[in-house]
Amino acid sequence: MDTENDLLLQSAARLYSLGVELDGARETLRQLVAAKASYDSPEVWSAYCEYLHLKRLWDTLESD
């Protein structure tokens, strides 16, 4: 029983941590758009790729 609780707590902690990272990536994108950065710029592309990576991790972890 303790193993199941430990696994549940670890999953919840990872989801929380990943959620914080995902919110940060989303905020970075918002700031770039608000600053009228070109969507074709390397900075926007990098921020978008980071967001997509974190979103995929979130979706995978959430579905497990």
Secondary structure, 3 states (H helix, E strand, C coil): CHHHHHHHHHHHHHHHHHHHHHHHHHHHHHHHHHCCCCCCCHHHHHHHHHHHHHHHHHHHHHHC
